[in-house]
Amino acid sequence: MSEFMGLIFGNYEAKEGEFMPGGGSLHSMMTPHGPDTKCFMGASTGHLAPVRVADNTQSFMFESSLSLRTTGWALETCEKVDTEYWKCWQDLPKLFNPSQK
């Protein structure tokens, strides 16, 4: 599954302060992606109760079973590619325990 997401206005809680209005992200098939460490840990350790998210925010997402591709302009000319995007997951703890039932 490929996924393209864009933020029209507001904040995106999974990468708050980094994913700005007018921005977009493309995750092609088999590409790891998800919320940053701060968002993941907050959702994993927070009190379990209904929580409002995305107030005053408008975003969109397109998903496709097809592989999506960026153009040379998008990768090089526009100079907007975040080459350090992968770093937002470096502090994510390894919580999987295959022995836990």
C-alpha positions in Angstrom: 0.0 0.0 0.0 1.3 3.4 -0.9 0.2 6.5 1.0 0.3 10.2 0.2 -0.7 12.6 3.0 -1.1 16.4 3.0 -1.8 18.9 5.7 -4.0 21.8 4.6 -4.1 23.7 7.9 -3.6 23.0 11.6 -1.3 20.5 13.2 -0.6 16.9 12.6 -0.1 15.2 16.0 2.2 12.5 14.7 4.9 14.9 13.7 3.8 18.1 15.4 5.9 21.1 14.6 7.6 19.4 11.7 4.8 18.5 9.3 3.6 22.0 8.3 0.5 23.2 6.4 1.1 22.9 2.7 3.4 19.9 3.3 3.0 16.4 2.0 4.5 13.1 2.6 4.8 10.0 0.4 5.3 6.5 1.7 5.6 4.0 -1.0 5.0 0.3 -0.6 7.0 -1.5 2.0 8.3 1.8 3.4 8.3 2.1 7.2 6.3 5.0 8.5 4.2 6.1 11.4 4.1 8.6 14.3 7.2 10.0 15.8 8.5 8.7 19.1 6.8 11.5 21.2 3.4 10.8 19.7 3.8 7.0 20.0 4.9 7.1 23.6 2.2 9.6 24.5 -0.5 7.3 23.0 1.0 4.2 24.5 1.4 5.4 28.1 -1.5 7.9 28.3 -4.7 7.4 30.2 -7.2 5.3 28.2 -10.1 7.6 27.6 -11.7 9.3 24.7 -9.5 12.1 23.4 -10.2 14.7 20.7 -7.5 15.0 18.1 -7.2 17.2 15.0 -9.3 20.1 16.2 -8.9 23.0 13.9 -7.0 20.8 11.4 -7.7 19.7 7.9 -5.6 17.0 6.3 -6.1 14.3 3.6 -4.7 11.0 2.7 -4.7 9.0 -0.5 -3.9 5.3 -0.4 -3.3 3.1 -3.4 -2.3 -0.6 -4.0 -0.1 0.8 -6.8 3.4 2.0 -6.4 3.7 5.8 -6.5 6.8 7.6 -7.8 8.2 11.0 -7.3 9.6 13.1 -10.1 13.1 14.4 -10.4 11.8 17.9 -9.7 10.2 16.7 -6.4 13.4 14.9 -5.3 16.0 17.4 -6.4 14.9 20.7 -7.9 12.5 21.9 -5.2 14.9 21.3 -2.4 12.2 20.4 0.1 13.0 16.7 0.7 13.6 16.1 4.4 16.8 13.9 4.3 16.7 13.4 8.1 13.1 12.2 8.2 14.2 8.8 9.5 15.7 10.3 12.6 12.2 10.8 14.3 12.2 7.0 15.0 15.7 6.6 16.4 14.5 6.9 20.1 11.6 4.5 19.6 12.0 1.7 22.2 11.8 -1.9 21.1 8.7 -3.1 22.9 7.9 -6.3 21.0 8.2 -9.4 23.2 7.5 -12.6 21.2 7.3 -14.6 24.5 4.4 -12.5 25.9 1.1 -14.1 25.4 
